């Protein structure tokens, strides 16, 4: 359930964009009716409307995620706050300038923020955040924990680069597909591959 909760804004972004692509006139009407005050010049073309509408919905969805957690008095992860800040800035720029370039950079900036947080914590502060999250499930020698931490850092850097490649070498439609299916698929593949490599260290249930 947490996985679906984390993916909620991405799923909505995908769904609204696909709907807008198939109903450009309706998407343009919605953007003109509800978002024109946030758009430079106040005018959005039918071709621009799907990505702008999807971006606005993703920002609202992220706000709803945090609002839900706060209402339930649950802890809001630091990365969720960072995600909100990034999507608000880059998504807001996409809406204001009606330019999809900004929202296409958002996943890369988020991935690289993850990588930077892990790197600074592990190298400068001597705290392995991956170990903090995983040590209840397995016991690893210190050198292996370091390798696991750096593996995640490298993965997030690579994901940021892959996102940029897809975003600026393929159509927006292809990038939206990759954002949901490609990014999620690569994450699954990495986690499964790492789990197989570390399987011998898993703790037996008591």
N, CA, C and O of each residue as an XYZ file, in Angstrom:
824
protein
N       0.821     -1.210      0.000
C       0.000      0.000      0.000
C       0.862      1.270      0.000
O       0.530      2.252     -0.663
N       1.975      1.238      0.754
C       2.844      2.413      0.791
C       3.403      2.713     -0.586
O       3.560      3.872     -0.968
N       3.706      1.637     -1.340
C       4.240      1.829     -2.688
C       3.235      2.581     -3.554
O       3.606      3.512     -4.269
N       1.955      2.178     -3.491
C       0.920      2.865     -4.264
C       0.712      4.283     -3.761
O       0.465      5.200     -4.544
N       0.813      4.456     -2.451
C       0.684      5.801     -1.873
C       1.784      6.716     -2.409
O       1.523      7.862     -2.776
N       3.018      6.204     -2.451
C       4.139      6.997     -2.947
C       3.978      7.324     -4.430
O       4.393      8.389     -4.888
N       3.370      6.395     -5.176
C       3.197      6.575     -6.620
C       1.955      7.389     -6.982
O       1.736      7.697     -8.154
N       1.147      7.736     -5.990
C      -0.135      8.393     -6.239
C      -0.033      9.605     -7.177
O      -0.791      9.679     -8.144
N       0.881     10.561     -6.923
C       0.971     11.708     -7.835
C       1.397     11.308     -9.251
O       0.922     11.880    -10.232
N       2.289     10.329     -9.348
C       2.765      9.888    -10.671
C       1.639      9.228    -11.456
O       1.490      9.459    -12.656
N       0.846      8.402    -10.769
C      -0.275      7.728    -11.433
C      -1.305      8.746    -11.913
O      -1.814      8.648    -13.029
N      -1.607      9.724    -11.058
C      -2.550     10.774    -11.458
C      -1.997     11.597    -12.615
O      -2.727     11.920    -13.552
N      -0.712     11.939    -12.556
C      -0.073     12.684    -13.636
C      -0.230     11.930    -14.952
O      -0.602     12.512    -15.971
N       0.059     10.624    -14.920
C      -0.051      9.786    -16.112
C      -1.491      9.760    -16.628
O      -1.739      9.969    -17.816
N      -2.440      9.498    -15.715
C      -3.834      9.379    -16.126
C      -4.403     10.667    -16.700
O      -5.089     10.644    -17.722
N      -4.119     11.800    -16.043
C      -4.638     13.085    -16.516
C      -3.996     13.462    -17.849
O      -4.672     13.979    -18.738
N      -2.691     13.207    -17.994
C      -2.034     13.524    -19.261
C      -2.635     12.712    -20.402
O      -2.916     13.255    -21.470
N      -2.836     11.400    -20.179
C      -3.400     10.548    -21.228
C      -4.819     10.988    -21.580
O      -5.204     11.007    -22.749
N      -5.592     11.342    -20.548
C      -6.943     11.843    -20.825
C      -6.869     13.133    -21.632
O      -7.605     13.306    -22.603
N      -5.980     14.040    -21.228
C      -5.842     15.304    -21.931
C      -5.386     15.139    -23.366
O      -5.825     15.881    -24.245
N      -4.509     14.175    -23.616
C      -4.049     13.896    -24.975
C      -5.201     13.464    -25.874
O      -5.231     13.775    -27.064
N      -6.148     12.743    -25.282
C      -7.297     12.279    -26.068
C      -8.439     13.267    -26.104
O      -9.372     13.110    -26.891
N      -8.376     14.296    -25.253
C      -9.452     15.295    -25.182
C      -8.821     16.678    -25.046
O      -9.029     17.366    -24.046
N      -8.057     17.078    -26.043
C      -7.286     18.318    -25.956
C      -8.169     19.549    -25.771
O      -7.816     20.469    -25.033
N      -9.316     19.559    -26.446
C     -10.200     20.732    -26.313
C     -10.736     20.854    -24.891
O     -10.790     21.948    -24.330
N     -11.134     19.712    -24.311
C     -11.644     19.727    -22.938
C     -10.532     20.111    -21.962
O     -10.769     20.865    -21.019
N      -9.321     19.595    -22.186
C      -8.189     19.930    -21.326
C      -7.881     21.417    -21.416
O      -7.610     22.065    -20.405
N      -7.925     21.958    -22.637
C      -7.682     23.389    -22.815
C      -8.738     24.227    -22.095
O      -8.429     25.262    -21.504
N      -9.967     23.774    -22.153
C     -11.048     24.491    -21.465
C     -10.824     24.505    -19.959
O     -11.000     25.538    -19.313
N     -10.435     23.360    -19.395
C     -10.190     23.273    -17.956
C      -9.026     24.169    -17.534
O      -9.102     24.872    -16.526
N      -7.954     24.132    -18.317
C      -6.800     24.968    -17.994
C      -7.173     26.445    -18.079
O      -6.806     27.236    -17.210
N      -7.905     26.813    -19.132
C      -8.308     28.212    -19.300
C      -9.238     28.665    -18.190
O      -9.200     29.822    -17.771
N     -10.081     27.740    -17.710
C     -11.066     28.090    -16.693
C     -10.461     28.198    -15.306
O     -10.814     29.091    -14.535
N      -9.530     27.269    -14.983
C      -9.041     27.197    -13.608
C      -7.591     27.647    -13.418
O      -7.197     27.985    -12.302
N      -6.794     27.658    -14.481
C      -5.372     27.943    -14.325
C      -4.884     29.157    -15.096
O      -3.701     29.494    -15.038
N      -5.776     29.813    -15.813
C      -5.341     30.926    -16.666
C      -4.649     32.020    -15.868
O      -3.744     32.683    -16.375
N      -5.075     32.215    -14.605
C      -4.457     33.235    -13.766
C      -3.032     32.901    -13.367
O      -2.283     33.778    -12.936
N      -2.651     31.625    -13.510
C      -1.299     31.195    -13.146
C      -0.375     31.095    -14.345
O       0.813     30.810    -14.196
N      -0.915     31.329    -15.533
C      -0.169     31.161    -16.781
C       0.257     32.512    -17.324
O      -0.548     33.439    -17.404
N       1.506     32.619    -17.690
C       2.001     33.856    -18.292
C       1.239     34.139    -19.592
O       1.203     33.303    -20.495
N       0.643     35.306    -19.674
C      -0.150     35.655    -20.848
C      -1.577     35.170    -20.764
O      -2.434     35.640    -21.513
N      -1.853     34.231    -19.860
C      -3.212     33.746    -19.647
C      -3.774     32.867    -20.732
O      -4.951     32.509    -20.688
N      -2.948     32.502    -21.724
C      -3.442     31.714    -22.851
C      -2.593     30.457    -23.009
O      -1.364     30.528    -23.005
N      -3.250     29.310    -23.147
C      -2.583     28.030    -23.350
C      -3.167     27.373    -24.587
O      -4.385     27.361    -24.766
N      -2.320     26.831    -25.434
C      -2.806     26.155    -26.630
C      -3.324     24.766    -26.273
O      -3.034     24.246    -25.195
N      -4.089     24.171    -27.179
C      -4.621     22.821    -26.957
C      -3.490     21.812    -26.804
O      -3.611     20.850    -26.046
N      -2.388     22.033    -27.525
C      -1.261     21.102    -27.449
C      -0.560     21.186    -26.099
O      -0.020     20.186    -25.625
N      -0.558     22.364    -25.472
C       0.113     22.548    -24.184
C      -0.754     22.122    -23.002
O      -0.235     21.822    -21.927
N      -2.055     22.095    -23.196
C      -2.985     21.890    -22.087
C      -2.797     20.567    -21.335
O      -2.831     20.580    -20.105
N      -2.598     19.418    -22.014
C      -2.503     18.151    -21.261
C      -1.387     18.137    -20.226
O      -1.609     17.713    -19.092
N      -0.183     18.594    -20.594
C       0.938     18.538    -19.654
C       0.749     19.541    -18.532
O       1.150     19.276    -17.399
N       0.149     20.686    -18.820
C      -0.084     21.691    -17.787
C      -1.139     21.207    -16.797
O      -0.982     21.369    -15.586
N      -2.203     20.619    -17.308
C      -3.256     20.097    -16.438
C      -2.724     18.959    -15.576
O      -3.001     18.897    -14.378
N      -1.959     18.057    -16.189
C      -1.393     16.931    -15.443
C      -0.428     17.410    -14.371
O      -0.390     16.858    -13.271
N       0.350     18.435    -14.689
C       1.296     18.985    -13.714
C       0.568     19.592    -12.524
O       0.960     19.375    -11.378
N      -0.487     20.350    -12.788
C      -1.264     20.961    -11.707
C      -1.869     19.900    -10.796
O      -1.860     20.046     -9.574
N      -2.390     18.839    -11.390
C      -2.988     17.756    -10.607
C      -1.924     17.059     -9.759
O      -2.189     16.698     -8.612
N      -0.719     16.865    -10.313
C       0.359     16.215     -9.560
C       0.775     17.050     -8.351
O       1.067     16.505     -7.287
N       0.803     18.378     -8.516
C       1.135     19.251     -7.387
C       0.075     19.122     -6.289
O       0.405     18.989     -5.111
N      -1.193     19.163     -6.685
C      -2.285     19.031     -5.720
C      -2.240     17.660     -5.042
O      -2.471     17.554     -3.838
N      -1.939     16.603     -5.823
C      -1.875     15.247     -5.264
C      -0.786     15.139     -4.208
O      -0.983     14.496     -3.176
N       0.367     15.767     -4.457
C       1.457     15.737     -3.482
C       1.069     16.491     -2.211
O       1.380     16.054     -1.103
N       0.390     17.623     -2.377
C      -0.116     18.358     -1.217
C      -1.107     17.509     -0.423
O      -1.099     17.523      0.808
N      -1.963     16.766     -1.139
C      -2.941     15.901     -0.475
C      -2.261     14.776      0.289
O      -2.704     14.399      1.374
N      -1.177     14.235     -0.280
C      -0.419     13.205      0.429
C       0.040     13.713      1.792
O      -0.169     13.060      2.815
N       0.665     14.883      1.790
C       1.185     15.441      3.031
C       0.040     15.807      3.970
O       0.124     15.567      5.174
N      -1.027     16.384      3.427
C      -2.187     16.722      4.252
C      -2.788     15.497      4.914
O      -3.182     15.541      6.079
N      -2.857     14.403      4.168
C      -3.398     13.147      4.717
C      -2.543     12.645      5.870
O      -3.068     12.250      6.911
N      -1.215     12.660      5.686
C      -0.321     12.182      6.744
C      -0.406     13.073      7.976
O      -0.423     12.579      9.103
N      -0.460     14.377      7.763
C      -0.554     15.294      8.899
C      -1.882     15.117      9.639
O      -1.927     15.165     10.868
N      -2.963     14.911      8.875
C      -4.273     14.718      9.493
C      -4.307     13.440     10.323
O      -4.980     13.371     11.351
N      -3.565     12.424      9.858
C      -3.497     11.156     10.602
C      -2.413     11.187     11.679
O      -2.188     10.195     12.371
N      -1.747     12.332     11.814
C      -0.660     12.511     12.773
C       0.451     11.499     12.565
O       1.008     10.949     13.515
N       0.756     11.269     11.310
C       1.858     10.391     10.950
C       3.039     11.221     10.483
O       2.878     12.363     10.052
N       4.224     10.639     10.572
C       5.439     11.349     10.192
C       5.488     11.536      8.675
O       5.234     10.604      7.913
N       5.817     12.747      8.256
C       6.021     13.033      6.839
C       7.520     12.924      6.567
O       8.309     13.697      7.111
N       7.913     11.966      5.727
C       9.333     11.782      5.422
C       9.931     13.049      4.822
O       9.265     13.785      4.094
N      11.198     13.287      5.143
C      11.882     14.471      4.616
C      11.859     14.490      3.097
O      11.726     15.550      2.487
N      11.987     13.312      2.482
C      12.020     13.252      1.026
C      10.679     13.635      0.406
O      10.633     14.115     -0.726
N       9.579     13.423      1.151
C       8.279     13.836      0.635
C       8.171     15.359      0.637
O       7.608     15.951     -0.284
N       8.717     15.988      1.685
C       8.766     17.455      1.702
C       9.623     17.978      0.550
O       9.271     18.955     -0.110
N      10.754     17.308      0.322
C      11.631     17.707     -0.789
C      10.919     17.533     -2.115
O      11.009     18.385     -2.999
N      10.202     16.410     -2.247
C       9.446     16.163     -3.476
C       8.405     17.250     -3.710
O       8.219     17.708     -4.838
N       7.722     17.664     -2.634
C       6.732     18.735     -2.752
C       7.396     20.034     -3.204
O       6.884     20.726     -4.084
N       8.535     20.357     -2.599
C       9.234     21.590     -2.964
C       9.655     21.564     -4.432
O       9.498     22.552     -5.149
N      10.190     20.424     -4.873
C      10.684     20.333     -6.253
C       9.545     20.392     -7.255
O       9.633     21.110     -8.251
N       8.465     19.636     -7.000
C       7.360     19.643     -7.965
C       6.639     20.983     -7.969
O       6.099     21.399     -8.994
N       6.630     21.669     -6.809
C       6.007     22.990     -6.774
C       6.817     23.987     -7.602
O       6.253     24.776     -8.361
N       8.146     23.946     -7.451
C       9.006     24.877     -8.183
C       9.007     24.560     -9.677
O       8.734     25.433    -10.501
N       9.313     23.317    -10.022
C       9.441     22.956    -11.441
C       8.071     22.839    -12.110
O       7.901     23.222    -13.267
N       7.097     22.304    -11.366
C       5.745     22.242    -11.905
C       5.153     23.627    -12.060
O       4.490     23.926    -13.053
N       5.404     24.486    -11.051
C       4.914     25.857    -11.136
C       5.509     26.591    -12.328
O       4.822     27.362    -12.998
N       6.795     26.346    -12.591
C       7.443     26.979    -13.745
C       6.846     26.464    -15.055
O       6.669     27.225    -16.006
N       6.536     25.158    -15.095
C       5.904     24.596    -16.292
C       4.554     25.254    -16.554
O       4.227     25.583    -17.694
N       3.771     25.444    -15.490
C       2.454     26.062    -15.644
C       2.594     27.546    -16.040
O       1.934     28.008    -16.971
N       3.444     28.273    -15.336
C       3.552     29.713    -15.585
C       4.079     30.003    -16.996
O       3.532     30.835    -17.719
N       5.152     29.299    -17.368
C       5.763     29.560    -18.671
C       5.158     28.690    -19.780
O       5.592     28.752    -20.931
N       4.140     27.868    -19.419
C       3.576     26.834    -20.287
C       4.656     26.179    -21.149
O       4.615     26.167    -22.379
N       5.633     25.632    -20.404
C       6.802     24.997    -21.019
C       7.088     23.689    -20.295
O       7.410     23.691    -19.106
N       6.973     22.576    -21.006
C       7.124     21.248    -20.398
C       8.553     20.915    -19.990
O       8.777     19.932    -19.283
N       9.516     21.711    -20.420
C      10.914     21.432    -20.085
C      11.126     21.359    -18.579
O      11.876     20.507    -18.102
N      10.481     22.233    -17.831
C      10.692     22.292    -16.383
C      10.226     21.012    -15.695
O      10.949     20.459    -14.866
N       9.033     20.539    -16.025
C       8.517     19.342    -15.366
C       9.309     18.108    -15.777
O       9.383     17.137    -15.024
N       9.901     18.141    -16.968
C      10.725     17.012    -17.397
C      12.015     16.927    -16.587
O      12.584     15.845    -16.440
N      12.481     18.057    -16.063
C      13.669     18.057    -15.222
C      13.369     17.600    -13.800
O      14.277     17.189    -13.078
N      12.090     17.670    -13.388
C      11.741     17.395    -11.998
C      12.214     16.030    -11.508
O      12.833     15.972    -10.446
N      11.955     14.903    -12.231
C      12.421     13.607    -11.711
C      13.934     13.546    -11.547
O      14.434     12.968    -10.582
N      14.661     14.140    -12.484
C      16.126     14.130    -12.397
C      16.597     14.878    -11.158
O      17.463     14.390    -10.432
N      16.038     16.055    -10.910
C      16.425     16.824     -9.727
C      16.111     16.041     -8.461
O      16.900     16.036     -7.517
N      14.946     15.372     -8.441
C      14.569     14.582     -7.263
C      15.525     13.412     -7.058
O      15.981     13.173     -5.940
N      15.830     12.682     -8.131
C      16.771     11.557     -8.031
C      18.132     12.042     -7.527
O      18.747     11.405     -6.672
N      18.588     13.153     -8.053
C      19.902     13.651     -7.666
C      19.903     14.211     -6.251
O      20.938     14.205     -5.585
N      18.759     14.693     -5.784
C      18.645     15.085     -4.370
C      18.771     13.857     -3.474
O      19.446     13.902     -2.445
N      18.119     12.755     -3.864
C      18.259     11.507     -3.116
C      19.722     11.089     -3.066
O      20.250     10.760     -2.004
N      20.373     11.107     -4.236
C      21.779     10.689     -4.311
C      22.659     11.584     -3.444
O      23.543     11.096     -2.739
N      22.418     12.893     -3.496
C      23.221     13.835     -2.712
C      23.019     13.618     -1.212
O      23.973     13.662     -0.436
N      21.767     13.383     -0.813
C      21.481     13.148      0.604
C      22.199     11.895      1.103
O      22.781     11.896      2.188
N      22.153     10.834      0.311
C      22.828      9.589      0.693
C      24.338      9.780      0.746
O      25.006      9.304      1.664
N      24.871     10.491     -0.263
C      26.326     10.684     -0.336
C      26.834     11.535      0.824
O      27.809     11.171      1.481
N      26.184     12.655      1.074
C      26.619     13.542      2.159
C      26.494     12.836      3.505
O      27.380     12.945      4.353
N      25.397     12.115      3.699
C      25.195     11.421      4.965
C      26.258     10.355      5.185
O      26.788     10.206      6.287
N      26.567      9.604      4.107
C      27.503      8.489      4.251
C      28.951      8.951      4.331
O      29.723      8.428      5.134
N      29.327      9.924      3.511
C      30.730     10.330      3.436
C      31.065     11.408      4.465
O      32.074     11.315      5.165
N      30.216     12.428      4.553
C      30.536     13.563      5.425
C      30.096     13.354      6.870
O      30.745     13.831      7.801
N      28.980     12.632      7.049
C      28.433     12.487      8.401
C      28.650     11.092      8.992
O      28.388     10.860     10.172
N      29.131     10.170      8.158
C      29.397      8.823      8.640
C      28.157      8.029      8.978
O      28.219      7.074      9.751
N      27.009      8.424      8.393
C      25.760      7.719      8.657
C      25.213      7.158      7.343
O      24.915      7.904      6.411
N      25.087      5.852      7.288
C      24.577      5.184      6.092
C      23.050      5.088      6.192
O      22.525      4.268      6.945
N      22.341      5.932      5.427
C      20.882      5.959      5.516
C      20.249      4.662      5.023
O      19.201      4.253      5.525
N      20.872      4.019      4.054
C      20.349      2.734      3.563
C      20.438      1.691      4.673
O      19.524      0.886      4.849
N      21.533      1.708      5.414
C      21.672      0.791      6.545
C      20.584      1.046      7.576
O      20.007      0.101      8.115
N      20.300      2.314      7.854
C      19.263      2.669      8.827
C      17.919      2.068      8.435
O      17.162      1.615      9.292
N      17.626      2.065      7.133
C      16.342      1.553      6.653
C      16.300      0.038      6.573
O      15.227     -0.553      6.688
N      17.456     -0.609      6.376
C      17.464     -2.040      6.058
C      18.011     -2.940      7.156
O      17.853     -4.158      7.079
N      18.653     -2.372      8.181
C      19.368     -3.233      9.116
C      18.457     -4.101      9.984
O      18.926     -5.053     10.607
N      17.148     -3.780     10.033
C      16.233     -4.649     10.765
C      15.963     -5.944     10.003
O      15.581     -6.954     10.595
N      16.166     -5.906      8.682
C      15.907     -7.082      7.857
C      17.151     -7.938      7.624
O      17.038     -9.126      7.321
N      18.331     -7.345      7.761
C      19.546     -8.115      7.484
C      20.728     -7.548      8.253
O      20.740     -6.388      8.663
N      21.715     -8.408      8.430
C      22.961     -8.006      9.078
C      24.082     -8.152      8.065
O      24.323     -9.243      7.548
N      24.767     -7.055      7.783
C      25.828     -7.061      6.789
C      27.136     -6.599      7.412
O      27.127     -5.796      8.344
N      28.268     -7.101      6.905
C      29.564     -6.548      7.320
C      29.635     -5.075      6.903
O      29.013     -4.673      5.919
N      30.380     -4.291      7.642
C      30.472     -2.845      7.375
C      30.864     -2.530      5.923
O      30.269     -1.635      5.323
N      31.849     -3.237      5.339
C      32.214     -2.935      3.941
C      31.061     -3.169      2.968
O      30.938     -2.471      1.962
N      30.215     -4.161      3.275
C      29.075     -4.448      2.397
C      28.028     -3.342      2.511
O      27.437     -2.936      1.511
N      27.803     -2.859      3.729
C      26.877     -1.742      3.901
C      27.339     -0.529      3.092
O      26.528      0.158      2.471
N      28.640     -0.276      3.108
C      29.166      0.847      2.334
C      28.917      0.655      0.838
O      28.560      1.602      0.137
N      29.108     -0.575      0.355
C      28.886     -0.860     -1.061
C      27.403     -0.706     -1.429
O      27.067     -0.194     -2.497
N      26.528     -1.158     -0.527
C      25.090     -1.027     -0.769
C      24.710      0.452     -0.846
O      23.946      0.858     -1.722
N      25.246      1.251      0.071
C      24.964      2.682      0.063
C      25.418      3.340     -1.230
O      24.672      4.114     -1.830
N      26.633      3.037     -1.663
C      27.147      3.624     -2.899
C      26.404      3.093     -4.128
O      26.282      3.793     -5.134
N      25.912      1.862     -4.045
C      25.123      1.311     -5.148
C      23.840      2.123     -5.346
O      23.449      2.408     -6.478
N      23.183      2.495     -4.231
C      21.976      3.313     -4.320
C      22.294      4.715     -4.840
O      21.525      5.281     -5.616
N      23.414      5.265     -4.418
C      23.828      6.574     -4.918
C      24.023      6.521     -6.439
O      23.535      7.386     -7.166
N      24.739      5.498     -6.906
C      24.976      5.347     -8.339
C      23.671      5.127     -9.089
O      23.492      5.640    -10.194
N      22.760      4.366     -8.493
C      21.468      4.103     -9.136
C      20.689      5.397     -9.327
O      20.161      5.645    -10.411
N      20.609      6.221     -8.296
C      19.849      7.469     -8.411
C      20.495      8.433     -9.407
O      19.791      9.131    -10.137
N      21.811      8.477     -9.440
C      22.492      9.316    -10.440
C      22.156      8.826    -11.843
O      21.844      9.620    -12.731
N      22.223      7.498    -12.035
C      21.914      6.916    -13.344
C      20.464      7.170    -13.737
O      20.181      7.469    -14.897
N      19.545      7.053    -12.783
C      18.135      7.302    -13.078
C      17.910      8.739    -13.534
O      17.107      8.993    -14.432
N      18.626      9.681    -12.908
C      18.516     11.066    -13.317
C      18.981     11.277    -14.746
O      18.355     12.014    -15.508
N      20.077     10.630    -15.108
C      20.606     10.746    -16.464
C      19.673     10.086    -17.481
O      19.447     10.624    -18.565
N      19.139      8.927    -17.127
C      18.218      8.223    -18.033
C      16.966      9.054    -18.274
O      16.470      9.134    -19.397
N      16.456      9.677    -17.201
C      15.271     10.523    -17.357
C      15.529     11.652    -18.350
O      14.693     11.929    -19.210
N      16.686     12.301    -18.233
C      17.014     13.387    -19.158
C      17.126     12.884    -20.592
O      16.685     13.549    -21.529
N      17.713     11.712    -20.754
C      17.856     11.156    -22.102
C      16.494     10.913    -22.735
O      16.256     11.290    -23.882
N      15.604     10.281    -21.979
C      14.272      9.992    -22.508
C      13.482     11.286    -22.727
O      12.800     11.441    -23.740
N      13.583     12.213    -21.766
C      12.801     13.445    -21.820
C      13.123     14.293    -23.042
O      12.233     14.907    -23.631
N      14.399     14.324    -23.421
C      14.802     15.254    -24.481
C      15.224     14.580    -25.777
O      15.747     15.233    -26.680
N      14.997     13.271    -25.869
C      15.262     12.565    -27.124
C      14.034     11.841    -27.665
O      14.070     11.275    -28.758
N      12.950     11.864    -26.896
C      11.712     11.212    -27.314
C      10.554     12.175    -27.099
O      10.727     13.254    -26.533
N       9.380     11.776    -27.552
C       8.202     12.627    -27.430
C       7.782     12.751    -25.964
O       8.170     11.942    -25.121
N       6.985     13.776    -25.682
C       6.459     13.947    -24.326
C       5.617     12.749    -23.921
O       5.652     12.326    -22.765
N       4.862     12.202    -24.863
C       4.041     11.021    -24.585
C       4.910      9.842    -24.154
O       4.577      9.131    -23.206
N       6.034      9.639    -24.860
C       6.950      8.552    -24.509
C       7.570      8.791    -23.134
O       7.752      7.856    -22.354
N       7.894     10.059    -22.844
C       8.477     10.369    -21.539
C       7.483     10.105    -20.416
O       7.862      9.576    -19.371
N       6.213     10.464    -20.615
C       5.190     10.214    -19.592
C       5.052      8.711    -19.347
O       4.917      8.279    -18.202
N       5.085      7.913    -20.419
C       5.039      6.454    -20.265
C       6.239      5.956    -19.465
O       6.104      5.115    -18.577
N       7.411      6.489    -19.795
C       8.631      6.072    -19.088
C       8.570      6.475    -17.619
O       8.991      5.719    -16.743
N       8.046      7.667    -17.355
C       7.983      8.184    -15.983
C       7.267      7.220    -15.056
O       7.684      7.027    -13.914
N       6.177      6.607    -15.547
C       5.432      5.664    -14.711
C       5.986      4.249    -14.841
O       6.349      3.626    -13.844
N       6.049      3.742    -16.071
C       6.389      2.328    -16.255
C       7.892      2.076    -16.279
O       8.373      1.134    -15.650
N       8.638      2.912    -17.001
C      10.083      2.699    -17.089
C      10.780      2.950    -15.771
O      11.588      2.134    -15.328
N      10.474      4.075    -15.138
C      11.111      4.389    -13.866
C      10.772      3.379    -12.790
O      11.644      2.942    -12.039
N       9.495      3.008    -12.717
C       9.068      2.009    -11.729
C       9.698      0.652    -12.016
O      10.128     -0.049    -11.100
N       9.750      0.286    -13.299
C      10.346     -0.998    -13.685
C      11.821     -1.071    -13.333
O      12.291     -2.089    -12.825
N      12.557      0.009    -13.602
C      13.985      0.023    -13.271
C      14.197     -0.053    -11.763
O      15.123     -0.717    -11.296
N      13.344      0.623    -11.006
C      13.444      0.563     -9.549
C      13.206     -0.862     -9.049
O      13.945     -1.360     -8.199
N      12.168     -1.514     -9.582
C      11.889     -2.901     -9.208
C      13.071     -3.799     -9.542
O      13.487     -4.618     -8.722
N      13.614     -3.642    -10.755
C      14.721     -4.486    -11.195
C      15.937     -4.300    -10.291
O      16.614     -5.266     -9.939
N      16.206     -3.053     -9.921
C      17.352     -2.789     -9.048
C      17.146     -3.407     -7.671
O      18.050     -4.044     -7.131
N      15.951     -3.219     -7.101
C      15.670     -3.754     -5.765
C      15.731     -5.280     -5.772
O      16.297     -5.887     -4.862
N      15.152     -5.895     -6.794
C      15.169     -7.363     -6.874
C      16.595     -7.864     -7.043
O      17.000     -8.822     -6.386
N      17.362     -7.217     -7.928
C      18.755     -7.625     -8.134
C      19.571     -7.506     -6.864
O      20.358     -8.393     -6.535
N      19.383     -6.414     -6.156
C      20.107     -6.226     -4.903
C      19.664     -7.242     -3.856
O      20.488     -7.763     -3.104
N      18.366     -7.522     -3.808
C      17.847     -8.501     -2.843
C      18.441     -9.883     -3.088
O      18.771    -10.603     -2.145
N      18.573    -10.244     -4.352
C      19.159    -11.550     -4.681
C      20.621    -11.605     -4.244
O      21.085    -12.630     -3.744
N      21.340    -10.509     -4.430
C      22.748    -10.474     -4.042
C      22.924    -10.541     -2.525
O      23.915    -11.078     -2.029
N      21.947     -9.988     -1.794
C      22.067     -9.905     -0.339
C      21.221    -10.952      0.389
O      21.118    -10.923      1.615
N      20.627    -11.860     -0.352
C      19.681    -12.828      0.237
C      20.296    -13.625      1.379
O      19.613    -13.949      2.351
N      21.576    -13.941      1.268
C      22.201    -14.777      2.307
C      22.334    -14.040      3.641
O      22.586    -14.664      4.672
N      22.166    -12.724      3.625
C      22.297    -11.951      4.854
C      20.952    -11.684      5.530
O      20.908    -11.108      6.617
N      19.841    -12.105      4.882
C      18.516    -11.847      5.454
C      18.385    -12.561      6.803
O      18.831    -13.696      6.970
N      17.765    -11.870      7.755
C      17.554    -12.455      9.079
C      16.408    -13.442      9.028
O      15.389    -13.186      8.388
N      16.571    -14.571      9.702
C      15.493    -15.557      9.809
C      14.461    -15.048     10.815
O      14.824    -14.522     11.867
N      13.153    -15.207     10.487
C      12.133    -14.784     11.444
C      12.238    -15.582     12.741
O      12.453    -16.794     12.728
N      12.081    -14.875     13.862
C      12.204    -15.556     15.165
C      10.945    -16.324     15.507
O      10.873    -16.954     16.562
